[in-house]
Amino acid sequence: MRQGKVYYKEHLAGIITETNEGEFVFQYDEVYVNEHKNDFITFNMPVRELPYVENRLFPFFEGLIPEGWLLNIASENWKINENDRMGLLLACCQNCIGAVSVEPISESNEE
């Protein structure tokens, strides 16, 4: 299971998880739900208490992953298969352009 902390601006918005079964789950943080109801990360995923679950990486998060020559460089430098979308998200999206960033959660530091 791989996870990342999703930040909107400087606030922890939630956790994205790739389960061992291959599902993707995004869960808004409880504090974020209570204090930032109007600060959703994307129109398709409004702030709510229930998790979002998909069989593939959510399109919004796909859009954060580099494309083209930049994807090739990232894939080669970090030795990540271009089809490993969660791996690329966790490796490449800590300092994204825009308000959202994703910080990997190491297995030894899981919350």
C-alpha positions in Angstrom: 0.0 0.0 0.0 1.4 3.4 -1.0 0.1 6.7 0.4 0.6 10.4 0.0 -0.4 13.5 1.9 -2.3 15.9 -0.3 -1.9 19.5 0.5 -4.1 22.4 -0.8 -2.0 25.5 -0.4 -0.4 25.0 3.1 -3.3 22.9 4.5 -3.3 19.1 4.7 -6.4 18.3 2.6 -6.3 14.6 2.8 -4.6 11.3 2.0 -4.4 9.4 -1.3 -3.9 5.7 -1.1 -3.2 2.9 -3.6 -4.4 -0.2 -1.9 -2.9 -3.6 -2.2 -5.9 -4.6 -4.2 -5.1 -1.9 -6.8 -7.9 0.6 -5.9 -7.3 4.3 -5.4 -8.8 6.0 -2.4 -8.8 9.7 -1.6 -10.1 10.7 1.9 -10.3 14.4 2.9 -8.8 15.0 6.3 -11.3 15.4 9.1 -10.0 18.8 10.2 -10.0 20.0 6.5 -13.6 18.9 6.1 -14.6 20.9 9.2 -12.6 24.0 8.5 -12.3 24.3 4.7 -15.6 23.1 3.2 -15.3 25.4 0.2 -11.6 24.7 -0.5 -12.0 21.5 -2.6 -9.0 20.4 -4.6 -11.0 19.9 -7.7 -14.6 20.5 -8.8 -15.0 16.7 -9.4 -14.1 15.9 -5.8 -16.0 18.3 -3.5 -15.1 18.3 0.2 -17.0 15.5 2.0 -16.5 13.0 4.8 -16.9 9.9 2.7 -13.8 8.7 0.7 -13.6 8.7 -3.0 -12.7 5.3 -4.5 -11.8 4.4 -8.1 -10.2 1.5 -10.0 -7.6 3.8 -11.5 -5.9 7.0 -10.4 -8.3 9.9 -10.2 -8.1 12.1 -13.3 -7.2 15.2 -11.2 -4.1 13.4 -9.8 -3.2 12.1 -13.3 -3.1 15.7 -14.4 -0.4 16.5 -11.9 2.0 13.9 -13.3 4.5 15.3 -15.9 4.0 14.5 -19.6 6.3 14.2 -22.6 10.0 14.8 -22.3 9.7 15.7 -18.6 7.9 12.4 -17.9 10.8 10.6 -19.7 13.4 12.3 -17.5 11.5 11.6 -14.3 10.9 8.0 -15.3 14.5 7.4 -16.2 16.1 9.3 -13.2 13.9 7.7 -10.5 13.7 4.3 -12.4 9.8 4.4 -12.3 7.8 2.7 -15.0 5.7 5.3 -16.9 2.7 3.1 -16.2 3.3 3.3 -12.4 1.0 6.3 -12.0 1.0 6.3 -8.2 4.8 6.0 -8.1 5.1 9.0 -10.5 2.6 11.0 -8.5 4.5 10.4 -5.2 7.9 11.1 -6.8 7.1 14.1 -9.0 4.3 16.0 -7.3 5.8 17.4 -4.1 6.5 20.8 -5.7 3.8 21.1 -8.4 2.8 24.3 -10.1 -0.5 25.4 -8.5 -2.1 25.0 -5.2 -2.0 21.1 -4.8 1.1 19.1 -3.8 1.5 15.4 -2.8 4.0 14.3 -0.2 4.8 10.6 0.0 4.2 8.8 3.3 6.9 6.3 4.0 5.7 2.9 5.3 7.7 3.4 8.5 6.0 6.8 9.2 2.4 5.9 8.3 -0.2 7.7 10.4 
